[in-house]
Amino acid sequence: MIGVQALTVRLGDFTLDNVSFTVPTGAYGVVIGPAGAGKTTLLESIAGLLPIRAGAVRLGDVDVTRVAPERRGLGLVYQHAYLFPHLTVRQNVAYGAADSALADEMTERFGLHLVGERDVRSLSGGERQLVALARALARRPDILLLDEPFAALDPRSRAAVRREVRTIYFERRCTVLHVTHDFAEAGLVGDIAILLDKGRLLQAGEPTDVFRRPATPYVASFLGAENIYLGTARPIRAITPDWSDAAEGQFAEHPLAFDTGSLTLYALGDAVPGTAHAVLRAEDVSLSLEALESSVRNQFRGHIVEIVAAGALSKVTVNVSGTPIIAAVTTRAVQELGLEPGREVVASFKATAIHIC
C-alpha cells in the first residue's frame, strides 16, 4: 500500500500542496499531469529523497515519513534512467538484485542480453530506460515507483515494454505508482488514476470513473474532453427509452434536461437544478446523413465546419444552431459518408454519454 496524507513539500517557488490518496496493496496507480505538475516531486517525496514540510507517507502498514530512503524497500525508475556509468549493462542490472538468476531473467525479458557487456554510456535513451527498468525489477521490490518509464521509447517498443511491465506486475502483484502525462497510457495500465496539476490533487479514483465522470469542467478539459458546455440543468420525467441503457440503479431515476445556447440536451445525473456543465466525449458522438430511427433522444442536425485528421480517427466539428459538437469518427467513415465542410449531418449521442458536473 502507498498512502499519502496531506502531503506538503516546498521546493523553491513550487509547492506540492496538501495531497492525499491511497494506492491499495497490489494495485497499479497512475499519476497524470502536465509538465510542472509536481509528479516527480511526489515520487521523490514518497521515496524519501525530499524533505516533507507537512503530512505523512505510509508504505504498507508502516509510517515511513521519517525513514531513510534506503530503508524504504522500494524501487525507483527515473525518466532519465541514472545508470552507473562505470558498470556494464549486465552489471547495472545485477547491482542490488535479489539474486543473480533474477538479474539474468530481467536482462533477458527486456531484450538486454545482446548488449549485456556494453558500456551504458554507448546506449540510446530507450536502451538506457530498459536497463533502469530491468535493474529496478531485479531487486524484486514490494513497491515500485516509475517516472515516465517509457518516454524515450519509440511507439512500437513502448507498447511491447508496457505489456512486459504489466505482465511482471501481474506475476508479482507489487504495488506500483507510475507517473505519466499520457492519458491513453493511464487508461491502459492503471487501476487508480491520480490527477495532479500545479502541485494540487484534482481528482483520484478508478480511471474509467475519472475519465467518464470528471469532478469539474477544468478536470474534463484537462483530460481532453472535446465538448464542454455551460448551461442549466433541470430534472424531467423519464419519457424516452434510451435512458434504459443505464446500469440498474445508476441514476435511472434522475433524467435531466440541460439547456445550453439554443440546444436542450438530455442526460442522466445527480446534479441539482441550476447552473452546471455538461461533458461529452467526441468518441460518444456518431454522425449520419439522416436522422436515426432509434430511441436516442439527442439527435441534432447541423453543418460540418471543420474536419481534422489524426491517424485512423478524424475530429469532425458540427455547428448546430451556433453550438459546436465535435465527433470522433474513423477516417474511413469520413470517406464513405462523403463528409466535408458545409455538408449537413445529424449528430447523435445517448443520454448516458453526457456527464453533468
SERO-4910 file (N, C-alpha, C, O; in steps of 0.05 Angstrom, whole numbers):
BEGIN
 pado doro    nc1    nc2    nc3   cac1   cac2   cac3    cc1    cc2    cc3    oc1    oc2    oc3
  Met    A     17    -24      0      0      0      0     18     25      0     38     26     14
  Ile    A      9     45    -16     22     71    -15      1     91     -5    -19     95    -19
  Gly    A      5    103     18    -14    122     29     -1    149     33     20    151     46
  Val    A    -12    169     21     -2    196     23    -24    213     37    -47    214     27
  Gln    A    -17    226     59    -37    240     75    -29    269     78     -9    275     91
  Ala    A    -44    287     66    -40    316     69    -11    324     64      0    340     78
  Leu    A      1    311     44     30    315     38     35    343     27     22    352      8
  Thr    A     53    357     40     62    384     31     92    385     29    106    379     48
  Val    A    102    392      5    131    394      1    136    420    -14    122    428    -32
  Arg    A    157    435     -5    163    460    -18    191    459    -30    211    453    -16
  Leu    A    193    466    -55    219    467    -69    221    494    -83    208    498   -104
  Gly    A    236    512    -72    238    539    -84    211    552    -84    198    556    -64
  Asp    A    202    560   -109    176    573   -112    153    553   -116    130    561   -117
  Phe    A    160    527   -118    139    507   -123    131    493    -97    147    487    -80
  Thr    A    104    488    -95     94    474    -71     76    452    -79     57    456    -95
  Leu    A     82    428    -69     63    405    -72     45    408    -47     54    405    -25
  Asp    A     20    414    -52      3    425    -30    -19    406    -22    -38    402    -37
  Asn    A    -17    395      2    -39    380     15    -50    358     -2    -74    356     -6
  Val    A    -32    341    -12    -40    319    -29    -46    293    -13    -30    285      3
  Ser    A    -69    281    -18    -76    256     -4    -88    236    -23   -105    243    -40
  Phe    A    -79    211    -22    -91    189    -37    -80    163    -27    -61    163    -11
  Thr    A    -92    141    -35    -83    115    -27    -83     96    -51   -102     95    -66
  Val    A    -61     82    -55    -59     61    -74    -59     35    -58    -39     29    -45
  Pro    A    -80     19    -59    -81     -6    -42    -59    -25    -49    -47    -24    -71
  Thr    A    -53    -43    -31    -33    -63    -35    -39    -79    -60    -61    -90    -63
  Gly    A    -19    -82    -77    -22    -97   -102    -36    -82   -125    -40    -94   -146
  Ala    A    -42    -57   -121    -56    -41   -142    -35    -26   -159    -12    -23   -150
  Tyr    A    -44    -17   -182    -27     -2   -200    -38     26   -202    -59     30   -216
  Gly    A    -25     45   -190    -34     73   -190    -19     89   -211      4     84   -216
  Val    A    -33    107   -224    -21    124   -245    -26    153   -238    -49    162   -234
  Val    A     -4    169   -237     -6    197   -232     -4    211   -259     15    208   -274
  Ile    A    -25    227   -266    -27    240   -291    -25    270   -287    -37    281   -268
  Gly    A    -10    283   -304     -8    312   -302     12    324   -322     29    309   -332
  Pro    A      9    349   -329     27    362   -348     54    367   -336     58    363   -312
  Ala    A     73    377   -352     99    384   -342     96    406   -320     80    425   -324
  Gly    A    110    403   -299    109    423   -277     86    418   -258     82    435   -240
  Ala    A     72    395   -260     50    390   -242     59    381   -214     44    384   -195
  Gly    A     84    371   -212     94    361   -187     95    331   -185     98    320   -163
  Lys    A     94    318   -208     93    289   -209    119    276   -198    119    259   -181
  Thr    A    142    286   -208    168    275   -199    173    283   -170    183    267   -155
  Thr    A    165    307   -162    167    315   -134    152    296   -116    161    289    -94
  Leu    A    128    288   -125    112    269   -109    127    243   -106    128    232    -84
  Leu    A    137    231   -128    152    206   -126    176    208   -107    180    191    -91
  Glu    A    191    230   -110    215    233    -94    208    237    -65    224    229    -47
  Ser    A    185    248    -59    177    251    -31    169    224    -19    176    218      4
  Ile    A    155    208    -35    148    181    -26    173    164    -22    175    148     -3
  Ala    A    193    168    -39    218    153    -37    236    163    -15    256    150     -8
  Gly    A    230    186     -3    246    197     19    269    214     10    287    219     25
  Leu    A    269    222    -16    291    237    -26    288    267    -23    306    283    -27
  Leu    A    264    276    -14    258    304    -10    247    308     18    231    291     27
  Pro    A    254    329     32    243    334     59    213    342     57    205    357     39
  Ile    A    197    330     75    169    336     75    163    358     95    171    357    118
  Arg    A    148    378     86    142    401    103    119    394    122    119    402    145
  Ala    A     99    379    112     77    370    128     64    345    116     69    339     92
  Gly    A     49    331    132     36    307    122     51    282    129     70    282    144
  Ala    A     43    259    116     55    233    123     54    215     98     38    218     80
  Val    A     73    196     98     75    176     77     75    149     91     91    144    109
  Arg    A     57    131     82     56    104     92     62     84     70     50     87     48
  Leu    A     79     65     75     84     43     56     76     17     70     89     10     90
  Gly    A     56      4     60     46    -19     75     33     -9    101     17     10    100
  Asp    A     39    -21    123     28    -13    148     47      5    164     42     10    187
  Val    A     68     14    151     89     29    165     89     59    157     88     65    133
  Asp    A     90     76    176     94    105    171    124    109    166    140    106    184
  Val    A    130    117    141    159    120    134    166    149    130    187    155    118
  Thr    A    150    167    140    155    195    136    183    203    145    195    220    131
  Arg    A    193    192    166    220    199    176    240    176    172    262    177    183
  Val    A    233    157    155    251    134    150    270    141    127    261    153    107
  Ala    A    295    133    129    315    139    108    308    125     82    296    104     82
  Pro    A    314    137     59    307    126     33    315     97     29    300     80     19
  Glu    A    340     90     37    350     63     33    336     42     50    339     18     45
  Arg    A    320     51     69    306     32     86    276     29     79    261     17     94
  Arg    A    268     42     57    240     41     50    233     17     32    209     12     28
  Gly    A    253      3     22    248    -22      8    232    -19    -18    215    -36    -25
  Leu    A    238      2    -33    224      6    -58    243     10    -81    267     14    -77
  Gly    A    232      7   -105    248     12   -130    238     37   -143    214     43   -143
  Leu    A    257     53   -154    250     78   -167    264     79   -194    288     76   -197
  Val    A    248     84   -215    258     87   -242    253    115   -252    230    123   -254
  Tyr    A    274    130   -257    272    157   -267    269    158   -297    276    139   -311
  Gln    A    257    180   -307    255    183   -336    282    183   -350    284    173   -372
  His    A    302    194   -337    329    195   -349    347    173   -340    372    175   -344
  Ala    A    336    152   -328    350    127   -322    370    129   -299    367    114   -280
  Tyr    A    390    147   -301    410    150   -280    424    123   -274    422    112   -252
  Leu    A    438    113   -294    453     88   -291    480     93   -280    490    116   -280
  Phe    A    493     71   -271    521     73   -261    539     73   -286    541     53   -299
  Pro    A    553     96   -292    568     97   -317    592     79   -318    602     73   -339
  His    A    603     71   -294    627     54   -294    621     24   -296    639      8   -296
  Leu    A    595     17   -298    587    -11   -299    575    -17   -327    564      1   -340
  Thr    A    577    -42   -335    565    -51   -360    534    -54   -356    524    -50   -334
  Val    A    521    -60   -378    492    -64   -377    485    -86   -357    468    -83   -339
  Arg    A    499   -109   -360    493   -132   -342    499   -125   -313    484   -133   -295
  Gln    A    521   -111   -308    529   -104   -281    509    -84   -269    503    -85   -245
  Asn    A    498    -66   -285    478    -47   -275    453    -62   -266    442    -57   -245
  Val    A    445    -82   -282    420    -97   -275    425   -113   -250    407   -116   -234
  Ala    A    449   -124   -248    456   -141   -225    460   -126   -199    458   -137   -177
  Tyr    A    465   -100   -201    470    -83   -178    445    -83   -160    424    -72   -168
  Gly    A    447    -94   -136    425    -94   -117    403   -114   -123    383   -115   -110
  Ala    A    408   -132   -143    388   -152   -150    384   -172   -127    402   -177   -111
  Ala    A    359   -182   -125    353   -202   -104    370   -226   -106    379   -237    -86
  Asp    A    376   -235   -131    395   -257   -136    403   -256   -165    391   -242   -181
  Ser    A    424   -271   -172    435   -269   -199    416   -281   -220    415   -272   -242
  Ala    A    400   -301   -212    381   -313   -230    360   -292   -239    352   -291   -262
  Leu    A    351   -276   -220    331   -256   -226    343   -234   -243    329   -223   -261
  Ala    A    368   -227   -238    382   -207   -255    383   -217   -284    379   -202   -303
  Asp    A    390   -243   -287    392   -254   -314    364   -255   -327    362   -250   -351
  Glu    A    343   -261   -311    316   -262   -322    307   -235   -332    296   -233   -354
  Met    A    312   -214   -317    304   -187   -325    320   -177   -349    310   -163   -367
  Thr    A    346   -185   -350    362   -178   -373    351   -190   -399    350   -178   -420
  Glu    A    342   -215   -396    330   -229   -419    303   -218   -426    297   -213   -450
  Arg    A    286   -213   -407    258   -205   -412    257   -177   -425    238   -171   -440
  Phe    A    276   -160   -420    276   -134   -432    295   -132   -456    302   -110   -465
  Gly    A    303   -155   -466    319   -156   -491    347   -145   -488    358   -134   -508
  Leu    A    359   -146   -464    385   -133   -460    408   -153   -461    431   -146   -458
  His    A    401   -179   -465    422   -199   -465    442   -195   -488    466   -203   -486
  Leu    A    433   -183   -510    451   -179   -533    470   -155   -529    491   -153   -543
  Val    A    464   -138   -509    482   -115   -504    492   -116   -475    500    -95   -464
  Gly    A    492   -139   -463    499   -142   -435    526   -132   -428    530   -122   -405
  Glu    A    546   -134   -446    573   -126   -439    579    -97   -448    602    -88   -446
  Arg    A    559    -83   -459    563    -56   -469    567    -36   -446    555    -40   -425
  Asp    A    582    -16   -452    584      8   -434    558     23   -436    549     29   -458
  Val    A    545     29   -413    518     41   -414    519     69   -427    499     79   -436
  Arg    A    543     81   -427    545    108   -439    542    107   -470    538    127   -483
  Ser    A    544     83   -481    541     80   -510    512     73   -519    507     70   -543
  Leu    A    494     71   -499    467     63   -505    450     87   -514    456    110   -508
  Ser    A    428     81   -529    409    101   -535    392    107   -511    393     93   -491
  Gly    A    376    129   -512    359    136   -490    339    114   -483    334    108   -460
  Gly    A    327    101   -504    309     80   -499    322     55   -486    310     43   -468
  Glu    A    346     49   -495    360     26   -483    367     31   -454    366     13   -438
  Arg    A    374     56   -448    380     63   -420    356     60   -403    358     50   -380
  Gln    A    332     67   -413    308     64   -397    302     34   -392    293     27   -371
  Leu    A    308     17   -412    304    -12   -408    322    -22   -386    314    -39   -370
  Val    A    347    -13   -386    366    -21   -365    356    -13   -337    357    -28   -318
  Ala    A    346     12   -336    336     22   -310    312      6   -300    310      0   -277
  Leu    A    294     -1   -319    271    -18   -311    280    -46   -302    271    -55   -281
  Ala    A    298    -58   -317    307    -85   -310    321    -84   -283    318   -102   -267
  Arg    A    337    -63   -278    352    -61   -253    333    -59   -229    336    -72   -209
  Ala    A    312    -42   -232    293    -38   -210    277    -63   -205    273    -70   -182
  Leu    A    269    -77   -226    252   -101   -222    269   -125   -212    258   -143   -199
  Ala    A    295   -125   -218    312   -146   -208    316   -146   -178    324   -166   -166
  Arg    A    309   -123   -166    310   -121   -137    286   -135   -124    285   -139    -99
  Arg    A    266   -141   -140    241   -152   -130    228   -134   -108    223   -143    -86
  Pro    A    224   -109   -115    213    -91    -94    183    -96    -89    169   -105   -107
  Asp    A    175    -91    -65    146    -93    -58    131    -69    -69    108    -70    -76
  Ile    A    146    -47    -72    134    -22    -82    152    -11   -104    177     -9   -100
  Leu    A    140     -4   -127    155      6   -150    145     33   -158    121     36   -163
  Leu    A    163     52   -160    157     79   -169    169     84   -197    193     80   -201
  Leu    A    152     91   -216    160     95   -244    155    123   -253    133    133   -252
  Asp    A    177    137   -261    174    165   -270    177    166   -301    200    165   -311
  Glu    A    155    167   -315    155    168   -345    173    146   -356    191    151   -371
  Pro    A    169    120   -348    188     99   -355    190     92   -384    209     78   -392
  Phe    A    170    100   -401    170     93   -429    175    117   -447    172    114   -472
  Ala    A    181    139   -436    182    164   -451    202    164   -474    197    176   -495
  Ala    A    225    151   -471    246    151   -491    243    129   -512    260    127   -530
  Leu    A    222    113   -510    219     91   -528    202     99   -552    184    116   -550
  Asp    A    207     87   -575    191     92   -599    163     78   -594    161     60   -578
  Pro    A    142     86   -609    115     76   -604    113     46   -603    100     35   -586
  Arg    A    126     32   -622    124      3   -623    138    -10   -598    126    -27   -585
  Ser    A    162      0   -591    176    -11   -568    161     -4   -542    160    -20   -524
  Arg    A    149     20   -542    134     29   -518    111      9   -511    108      1   -488
  Ala    A     96      2   -532     74    -17   -528     84    -44   -517     72    -55   -499
  Ala    A    106    -54   -529    116    -80   -521    127    -79   -493    122    -98   -477
  Val    A    142    -59   -486    153    -57   -459    131    -52   -438    133    -63   -416
  Arg    A    112    -36   -445     89    -32   -427     75    -59   -421     68    -64   -398
  Arg    A     71    -75   -441     59   -102   -437     77   -119   -418     67   -133   -401
  Glu    A    103   -117   -422    121   -134   -406    121   -125   -377    120   -141   -359
  Val    A    120    -99   -372    119    -88   -345     93    -97   -332     93   -105   -309
  Arg    A     70    -95   -347     45   -104   -336     45   -134   -330     33   -143   -310
  Thr    A     58   -150   -347     59   -179   -343     74   -185   -317     66   -201   -301
  Ile    A     97   -171   -313    113   -175   -289     97   -166   -264     98   -179   -243
  Tyr    A     82   -144   -267     66   -134   -245     45   -155   -238     41   -161   -214
  Phe    A     31   -167   -257     11   -187   -251     23   -212   -239     11   -226   -222
  Glu    A     48   -219   -247     61   -242   -235     68   -237   -206     67   -256   -190
  Arg    A     76   -213   -199     86   -208   -172     66   -194   -154     67   -197   -130
  Arg    A     48   -178   -166     28   -163   -152     42   -144   -132     33   -141   -109
  Cys    A     63   -131   -140     75   -110   -124     56    -85   -127     38    -85   -143
  Thr    A     61    -65   -110     46    -40   -111     61    -20   -128     85    -16   -123
  Val    A     48     -9   -148     61      9   -168     49     36   -168     25     40   -166
  Leu    A     66     57   -170     57     84   -174     73     94   -199     97     97   -198
  His    A     59    100   -220     70    105   -246     62    133   -255     39    140   -257
  Val    A     82    150   -260     78    177   -269     78    179   -299     95    167   -312
  Thr    A     58    193   -311     57    197   -340     42    222   -346     26    232   -329
  His    A     46    233   -370     29    255   -380     11    245   -402     -4    260   -414
  Asp    A     12    219   -408     -3    206   -429    -29    195   -419    -29    174   -405
  Phe    A    -51    208   -425    -77    199   -414    -85    171   -424    -96    156   -409
  Ala    A    -78    165   -449    -84    139   -460    -69    117   -445    -80     96   -439
  Glu    A    -44    123   -438    -28    103   -424    -40     98   -396    -40     76   -387
  Ala    A    -50    119   -383    -62    116   -357    -85     97   -358    -89     81   -340
  Gly    A   -102    100   -379   -125     82   -381   -117     53   -387   -132     35   -380
  Leu    A    -94     49   -400    -85     22   -407    -74      7   -384    -77    -17   -382
  Val    A    -59     21   -366    -45      6   -345    -55     10   -317    -50     -7   -300
  Gly    A    -71     31   -312    -77     37   -284   -102     25   -273   -122     21   -287
  Asp    A   -101     19   -247   -125     12   -231   -136     37   -218   -160     39   -212
  Ile    A   -118     56   -212   -126     81   -198   -112    104   -213    -88    103   -218
  Ala    A   -128    125   -219   -117    148   -232   -116    171   -212   -135    176   -198
  Ile    A    -94    185   -212    -90    208   -193    -82    232   -210    -61    232   -223
  Leu    A   -100    252   -211    -95    275   -228    -82    297   -212    -91    305   -190
  Leu    A    -59    307   -222    -43    327   -208    -38    350   -227    -32    346   -250
  Asp    A    -41    375   -217    -35    398   -233    -27    421   -215    -41    427   -195
  Lys    A     -5    434   -221      5    457   -206      8    450   -176      2    467   -159
  Gly    A     16    426   -170     21    418   -143     -4    411   -127     -2    406   -103
  Arg    A    -27    409   -140    -52    403   -126    -65    378   -137    -64    373   -161
  Leu    A    -78    363   -120    -93    340   -128   -120    349   -139   -135    363   -125
  Leu    A   -126    342   -164   -152    349   -176   -173    328   -171   -196    335   -165
  Gln    A   -166    303   -175   -185    281   -172   -170    255   -171   -149    252   -183
  Ala    A   -181    235   -157   -169    209   -156   -191    188   -156   -213    192   -144
  Gly    A   -187    165   -169   -206    144   -169   -200    124   -192   -179    126   -204
  Glu    A   -219    106   -197   -215     87   -219   -213    103   -245   -229    122   -249
  Pro    A   -195     95   -264   -192    111   -289   -218    115   -304   -223    137   -314
  Thr    A   -234     94   -306   -259     97   -320   -277    118   -308   -290    134   -322
  Asp    A   -278    118   -281   -295    137   -267   -285    165   -270   -300    184   -274
  Val    A   -258    168   -268   -246    195   -270   -250    206   -299   -256    229   -302
  Phe    A   -245    189   -319   -248    198   -347   -277    203   -355   -283    222   -369
  Arg    A   -295    186   -345   -323    188   -353   -338    207   -336   -359    218   -344
  Arg    A   -329    212   -311   -343    229   -292   -324    249   -279   -320    248   -255
  Pro    A   -313    267   -295   -295    287   -283   -309    304   -263   -332    311   -266
  Ala    A   -295    311   -242   -307    326   -220   -314    355   -227   -334    366   -217
  Thr    A   -299    367   -245   -303    395   -252   -299    398   -282   -286    381   -295
  Pro    A   -308    420   -294   -302    425   -323   -273    428   -328   -263    421   -350
  Tyr    A   -257    438   -309   -229    440   -313   -216    413   -315   -199    408   -332
  Val    A   -225    394   -298   -214    367   -300   -222    354   -327   -206    340   -339
  Ala    A   -247    359   -336   -256    348   -361   -238    359   -384   -230    343   -401
  Ser    A   -232    385   -384   -214    396   -404   -186    385   -402   -173    379   -422
  Phe    A   -177    382   -377   -150    371   -371   -147    343   -383   -126    335   -392
  Leu    A   -169    328   -382   -169    300   -392   -176    298   -422   -178    276   -432
  Gly    A   -179    321   -435   -182    321   -464   -210    318   -474   -215    312   -497
  Ala    A   -230    323   -456   -258    322   -466   -262    344   -486   -255    367   -481
  Glu    A   -274    338   -509   -276    357   -531   -301    375   -528   -300    398   -537
  Asn    A   -322    365   -517   -347    380   -515   -353    386   -486   -361    368   -471
  Ile    A   -351    411   -478   -357    420   -451   -375    445   -453   -367    465   -465
  Tyr    A   -399    443   -442   -419    464   -446   -428    475   -419   -433    460   -400
  Leu    A   -430    501   -418   -441    515   -395   -471    518   -400   -479    526   -421
  Gly    A   -487    512   -379   -516    515   -383   -531    511   -357   -520    515   -336
  Thr    A   -556    503   -360   -574    500   -337   -586    472   -337   -597    463   -357
  Ala    A   -583    458   -315   -594    431   -312   -621    432   -298   -625    448   -279
  Arg    A   -640    416   -307   -666    414   -294   -676    386   -295   -674    373   -316
  Pro    A   -688    376   -274   -699    348   -274   -724    347   -291   -740    366   -293
  Ile    A   -727    324   -304   -751    320   -321   -761    291   -316   -748    275   -303
  Arg    A   -785    285   -326   -795    258   -325   -781    240   -345   -772    249   -366
  Ala    A   -778    215   -338   -765    196   -356   -785    189   -378   -802    171   -374
  Ile    A   -782    202   -401   -802    198   -422   -790    185   -447   -805    180   -466
  Thr    A   -765    178   -447   -753    166   -470   -738    140   -462   -725    140   -441
  Pro    A   -740    119   -478   -729     93   -471   -698     92   -472   -687     72   -462
  Asp    A   -685    111   -485   -655    108   -487   -642    110   -461   -618    102   -458
  Trp    A   -655    120   -439   -644    121   -413   -643     93   -401   -628     88   -382
  Ser    A   -658     74   -412   -659     47   -400   -632     32   -404   -629     11   -393
  Asp    A   -614     44   -420   -588     31   -424   -570     34   -400   -549     21   -398
  Ala    A   -577     52   -382   -560     56   -358   -561     31   -341   -580     16   -341
  Ala    A   -539     27   -326   -538      4   -308   -559      7   -287   -567     29   -279
  Glu    A   -570    -15   -278   -592    -15   -258   -583      1   -233   -563     -5   -221
  Gly    A   -599     21   -226   -594     36   -202   -575     60   -207   -570     76   -189
  Gln    A   -564     62   -231   -545     83   -236   -559    107   -249   -562    109   -273
  Phe    A   -568    125   -231   -582    149   -240   -607    144   -256   -617    161   -270
  Ala    A   -618    119   -255   -640    112   -272   -665    129   -266   -682    132   -283
  Glu    A   -667    140   -242   -690    156   -234   -684    186   -235   -699    202   -225
  His    A   -662    193   -248   -654    222   -249   -649    231   -277   -627    241   -283
  Pro    A   -669    230   -295   -665    242   -321   -664    272   -319   -678    284   -303
  Leu    A   -647    284   -336   -643    313   -335   -645    325   -363   -639    312   -383
  Ala    A   -655    349   -364   -653    365   -388   -632    387   -383   -631    398   -361
  Phe    A   -614    391   -402   -593    411   -399   -595    431   -422   -591    424   -445
  Asp    A   -600    456   -415   -603    477   -435   -577    492   -438   -566    502   -419
  Thr    A   -567    493   -463   -542    508   -469   -546    521   -496   -552    508   -516
  Gly    A   -544    547   -496   -549    562   -521   -578    556   -530   -596    559   -514
  Ser    A   -581    549   -555   -608    543   -565   -614    513   -564   -635    505   -574
  Leu    A   -596    497   -552   -600    468   -551   -609    459   -524   -603    471   -504
  Thr    A   -624    437   -525   -631    423   -500   -620    394   -503   -629    379   -521
  Leu    A   -602    387   -485   -590    360   -485   -605    344   -463   -613    355   -443
  Tyr    A   -607    318   -468   -619    300   -448   -598    282   -437   -583    269   -451
  Ala    A   -598    281   -410   -576    268   -396   -586    253   -372   -610    255   -365
  Leu    A   -568    238   -359   -573    225   -333   -553    237   -313   -530    242   -320
  Gly    A   -561    241   -289   -542    251   -269   -555    256   -242   -579    253   -239
  Asp    A   -538    265   -224   -548    271   -197   -545    301   -191   -545    309   -168
  Ala    A   -541    317   -212   -538    346   -208   -563    358   -198   -585    350   -205
  Val    A   -560    378   -180   -583    393   -171   -590    414   -192   -573    422   -208
  Pro    A   -616    422   -193   -624    442   -213   -607    468   -211   -600    476   -189
  Gly    A   -601    479   -234   -585    504   -234   -562    503   -253   -561    486   -270
  Thr    A   -544    523   -251   -522    525   -269   -503    502   -266   -496    494   -244
  Ala    A   -494    490   -289   -476    467   -288   -461    466   -314   -464    483   -332
  His    A   -445    445   -317   -431    440   -342   -438    412   -352   -441    393   -335
  Ala    A   -441    408   -378   -445    382   -390   -419    374   -405   -408    391   -419
  Val    A   -411    350   -401   -386    340   -413   -393    317   -431   -407    298   -423
  Leu    A   -384    318   -456   -390    297   -476   -364    292   -492   -353    309   -505
  Arg    A   -354    267   -490   -330    260   -504   -336    255   -534   -358    244   -541
  Ala    A   -318    263   -551   -322    261   -580   -328    233   -590   -342    229   -609
  Glu    A   -316    213   -577   -319    185   -586   -347    175   -581   -355    154   -591
  Asp    A   -363    190   -565   -390    181   -559   -411    194   -578   -435    189   -576
  Val    A   -401    210   -597   -419    223   -616   -417    209   -643   -395    205   -653
  Ser    A   -439    201   -654   -440    188   -680   -451    208   -700   -468    225   -693
  Leu    A   -443    206   -725   -453    223   -747   -467    206   -768   -458    184   -774
  Ser    A   -488    216   -779   -503    203   -800   -513    225   -819   -514    248   -812
  Leu    A   -521    216   -843   -532    235   -862   -561    240   -857   -572    261   -866
  Glu    A   -575    222   -844   -603    225   -838   -608    218   -808   -591    205   -796
  Ala    A   -630    228   -798   -637    221   -770   -640    191   -766   -650    177   -784
  Leu    A   -633    182   -743   -634    153   -737   -662    145   -729   -676    160   -715
  Glu    A   -670    122   -737   -696    110   -727   -689     94   -702   -687     70   -703
  Ser    A   -687    108   -680   -679     95   -655   -691    111   -632   -704    132   -636
  Ser    A   -686    101   -608   -696    115   -584   -678    137   -575   -684    151   -555
  Val    A   -655    141   -588   -636    162   -579   -649    189   -582   -657    198   -603
  Arg    A   -652    203   -559   -666    229   -558   -648    251   -568   -657    271   -580
  Asn    A   -622    249   -563   -603    270   -571   -595    267   -600   -575    253   -607
  Gln    A   -610    279   -618   -604    279   -647   -607    308   -657   -628    320   -654
  Phe    A   -585    318   -668   -584    346   -676   -573    349   -705   -552    338   -711
  Arg    A   -588    364   -721   -580    368   -748   -563    394   -749   -570    414   -738
  Gly    A   -541    392   -764   -523    416   -767   -506    413   -791   -509    395   -807
  His    A   -487    432   -794   -469    432   -816   -440    429   -807   -432    441   -787
  Ile    A   -424    413   -822   -396    409   -815   -381    435   -820   -383    447   -842
  Val    A   -365    443   -801   -348    467   -804   -318    461   -806   -303    476   -816
  Glu    A   -310    437   -795   -282    430   -795   -278    400   -793   -293    387   -778
  Ile    A   -258    390   -807   -250    362   -804   -220    361   -800   -205    371   -817
  Val    A   -211    350   -778   -183    348   -771   -175    319   -769   -184    305   -751
  Ala    A   -158    310   -788   -150    282   -788   -128    278   -767   -110    294   -765
  Ala    A   -129    255   -753   -109    248   -733   -105    217   -735   -116    203   -718
  Gly    A    -90    208   -755    -86    179   -758   -111    166   -767   -124    174   -787
  Ala    A   -119    145   -753   -143    129   -760   -169    143   -754   -190    135   -764
  Leu    A   -168    164   -737   -192    179   -729   -191    207   -740   -169    218   -745
  Ser    A   -214    218   -743   -216    246   -751   -236    260   -732   -256    249   -724
  Lys    A   -229    285   -724   -247    301   -707   -263    319   -725   -253    335   -740
  Val    A   -290    315   -724   -308    330   -742   -325    348   -725   -339    340   -706
  Thr    A   -323    374   -731   -338    394   -716   -363    402   -731   -362    409   -755
  Val    A   -386    399   -718   -412    404   -730   -424    429   -716   -427    429   -691
  Asn    A   -432    448   -731   -446    472   -720   -476    466   -719   -489    463   -739
  Val    A   -486    465   -694   -515    461   -690   -527    486   -678   -525    490   -654
  Ser    A   -540    502   -694   -553    527   -684   -534    544   -668   -541    555   -647
  Gly    A   -509    546   -677   -489    562   -663   -473    548   -642   -455    560   -631
  Thr    A   -480    523   -636   -465    508   -616   -448    486   -629   -460    470   -644
  Pro    A   -422    485   -625   -406    465   -638   -408    438   -623   -407    437   -599
  Ile    A   -411    417   -638   -409    389   -627   -387    375   -643   -388    373   -667
  Ile    A   -368    364   -628   -345    351   -640   -349    321   -638   -354    310   -616
  Ala    A   -346    307   -660   -348    278   -661   -321    266   -670   -307    278   -687
  Ala    A   -315    243   -659   -291    228   -668   -301    205   -684   -314    187   -674
  Val    A   -294    204   -710   -302    183   -728   -278    172   -742   -258    186   -744
  Thr    A   -280    148   -753   -258    137   -767   -254    152   -793   -273    162   -805
  Thr    A   -229    153   -802   -223    167   -827   -237    153   -850   -245    166   -870
  Arg    A   -240    126   -848   -255    112   -868   -284    120   -870   -295    123   -891
  Ala    A   -296    125   -846   -324    134   -846   -327    161   -858   -347    167   -871
  Val    A   -307    178   -854   -307    205   -867   -309    202   -897   -324    216   -910
  Gln    A   -293    183   -908   -293    179   -937   -319    166   -946   -331    175   -966
  Glu    A   -329    146   -932   -352    131   -941   -378    149   -939   -395    146   -956
  Leu    A   -379    167   -920   -402    184   -917   -400    209   -934   -419    225   -937
  Gly    A   -376    213   -945   -371    237   -961   -372    262   -944   -382    283   -953
  Leu    A   -362    261   -920   -362    284   -902   -343    305   -911   -320    299   -918
  Glu    A   -351    330   -910   -334    353   -918   -347    378   -907   -371    378   -901
  Pro    A   -331    399   -903   -342    424   -892   -366    433   -909   -365    433   -934
  Gly    A   -387    442   -895   -411    451   -908   -433    430   -911   -456    437   -915
  Arg    A   -426    405   -908   -445    383   -911   -463    382   -887   -454    385   -864
  Glu    A   -489    377   -891   -508    374   -870   -507    346   -859   -508    326   -875
  Val    A   -506    342   -833   -505    316   -820   -522    317   -795   -531    338   -786
  Val    A   -527    294   -783   -541    291   -757   -521    280   -737   -510    259   -741
  Ala    A   -517    295   -715   -500    286   -693   -518    273   -672   -538    285   -663
  Ser    A   -511    248   -663   -528    234   -644   -511    223   -621   -487    216   -625
  Phe    A   -523    223   -598   -509    211   -574   -529    205   -553   -550    218   -551
  Lys    A   -523    184   -537   -542    175   -516   -541    193   -492   -521    207   -487
  Ala    A   -563    193   -477   -563    208   -452   -542    198   -432   -531    214   -417
  Thr    A   -536    173   -433   -516    162   -415   -487    171   -422   -469    168   -405
  Ala    A   -484    183   -445   -457    193   -453   -451    220   -441   -428    228   -442
  Ile    A   -471    234   -431   -467    261   -421   -463    260   -390   -478    247   -376
  His    A   -442    274   -382   -437    276   -353   -442    305   -344   -431    323   -356
  Ile    A   -458    309   -324   -464    335   -313   -447    340   -289   -447    324   -270
  Cys    A   -432    362   -288   -416    369   -265   -418    399   -258   -406    408   -239
***
